């Protein structure tokens, strides 16, 4: 099953500093048919104006992955962590038993991020945060964050049986992904366009992938893709 959610149909929120699109119900946007995919609960496509950001606010019992697609963001939290994550890199926050954090765009240009929330498989963990730079131009799908059994430690860890994967594809290039029984995936091209098992997916569209053992992704226009693989 390949189900495309066009970008134009996503939930929307906009104010003077934030232009957000919601792949699933979030905040004031509620659609009972769009409550997530398996353990994936939130996928927000946010643009944050320069000199603004999310003031400190609390989270609990959630794995929150932020992928910076343009510009940079600065993270601060109640554990004393502070760090800057720039375009192409990723950060993971383990909300666990509770954390208060803020995310700020201290740059001179708008920041564009994907914010992805995954329900943890282990509750009550000590909260934490980390960021990592990943090699650009790697072949195939690269794990940015990975909590699956057998993860090799090259990605940021997750307290969830889940993986956040990314690839940069030239036009005509293809990658494949094995989707194990009992698992689902959600894929978004942040740029360009692809086909997923022959189904066309445009820039910033979302696609749910279920009951497809082998997933073939082909770039019809040079594309950067992000995919989350989670239990159904």
N, C-alpha and C positions, 0 to 999 in steps of 0.2 A: 504494500500500500504506500503510494506516494501522494501526499496531499499538500498542495501549495497554498500558502497564505500570502497574497500579493501585498507589497509594501503599502499600497494605497488603501488597503482595508485594515491596517493596524490601528490599535487604539492610539489616541493622540492627547498630549498635554503640552501647552505652550504658555510661557509667561515672558517677562522682560529679559530673563537670563537663561532659561532652559527651553529647549525644543526637543521633546521626547516622543518616541514612538514605542508602543508596547505590543510585543508579540502575544502576550498573555495578560489576563486580567491583573491590574495593578493600580493602586491609588483610586482615583475617581473613575477609572475605566473598568467596567465589569461586564463580562460576557460569560455566562455559565458554560458555554461551549468552548471557551478558551481559558482553561484553568491550569494549563501546563501540559507537559508530555512526560508521562512516567514521573521520575524523580526530579525532572526539570520543572521548576515552578515559575521563574521569571526570566525574560530576555528583553531588556530595554535597550533601545538604540537612542542614545542621548547626545545632544550637542549643547555644550556649556560655554557661555560667553566668557570672554577674558575678564579676569579680576573678580569672578564670582564663584559660586560652588554650593555644595550641600553643607549646611551648618551641622555641627555635631548632633548626632542622633543615635539611638540605641538599636541593637540587633541581638537576637538570640537564636540558637539552634538552626543555623543556616550556613552553607558554604557559599561564599559570594566571590565570584570571579569577575575581574574587570580587565577588559582588553582595550588598550588605548590605540585608536586607529588614526588619529591625527592630533598634533599638539602634545600636551603632557598634562598630567594631574598630580597633585601633591596630597598625600594621605597623612592624617594625624589621628591618633586614637588614645583611648584612656589607659593603654598599657605603656604609653610613652614612645610608641613607634612613630616615626615620621620618615617619609621617603617620596621621591619623585619618580613616576613611571611615565615613560615617553612612548611615542608612536611605535607600534610594532611589538611592544613588550606587554607583560601581563602581571597582575597581582592577585593574590588570593587572601581572603580574610575568613578565618574560622570564627564564627560568632559564638559558638559553643554556649557556655553558661552565661555569657553576656559581655558585650563590648559597646563602647560609645566611640563613634568615629566621625570625621568630616572628610570631604573630598573637595579640593579647591583647584580651580584653574588659575594659576598665577602667571600664565604666559600672556603674550601680546596677541595671540590668535585664538580663535575658538577651538575647543577640544571636542573631539568626537570619540565616544566610547561605546562598547557593548558592556552591559552589566548583566551578569548571568547568575541566577540563584539556583542552587541545587540542594534538595532536602538531604541532610546527612544520614548516613547509615548508622553512625554512632553518635548518641546524644550525651550531653553532659561533659563534653571535652573542654580542656583549657582553651580559652580564646587565643587567637594568634593572627599574625599577618606576615606576608612575605611577598617579595617581588623579584622578578628575574628577567634578564635579557636573554633572548633566544636568537640563534643564528638565522640570518636572513638568507633566503634563496635555497633552503634545504630541499632535497628531493622528497616528494611524497607528503603524507600527513605527519605532522609533528605534534606530539603530545605537549600541550602547554601546562595542563594541570591533570593529575592522574591519581585516582585512588583505587584502581582496579587491582585485583589479585595478580601478582606477577609484575607490577609496574617496576621499571628498571631504575627509578630514582632520578632520571634526567629531567623530569618535570616537577613543578610545584606539587606537593602532596595535597590530597583531599581526604576528608573523613567521610567519603561516600564512594560507593562502587560505581564510579563514573569517570569519564575522561572528557576533557576539552581539547579538541584537535584543530589544527589549522594547516593550510597549504596555500602556496602561491603558484598559480598555474598559468602558463602561456597559452595563447589561443591554440586549441587542438590538443593540448596536453590532458592526460587523464590519470586519475588515481582510483584505487579500489579500496574498499573497507569491508571487512567481514563483520556482519551484525549477528551476534550470537542469539540463539533462541531465548525468548523472554526479555529481550532488550529492544529499545527504540532509539532513534536518533533524530536530532533536529539540526538543520543546516541552514546557514545564511551566507550568501555571497556579499561581503562588505563592499566589494567593487566587482565590476564585470558581470558575466552571466555564465551559467553552466546548464548542462542537463544532468539529471539524476535518474539513472536507469531509463534514459530516453525522454524524461519529462523536463520541459523547459522551466528554468528558475532564473528570474531577473535580479538585478542589483537590489539588495536589501529586502528581497522577498524571504519568507521563511518556508521551509518544507519539512513536514513530518514524514519519517521513514519508519515503517513497521512491517514485519513479516516479509522482509527482503533479506535473504541470507547474504547475498553478495551485492554491494552497493558500488556502482560505477559512476564516477563523477567526471564529466568531460567539460572543459572550458570552451564555450562557444565564443567568448570574448575574454581576453586576459583577465583573470579573476583572482581575488583573495577570498578564501572561504574559511568559515569557522563552523565546526560541527561538534555537538555534544552527544555522547553515547551514554545512556543511562538505563537502569532497570525499568521495565514497563510498569 
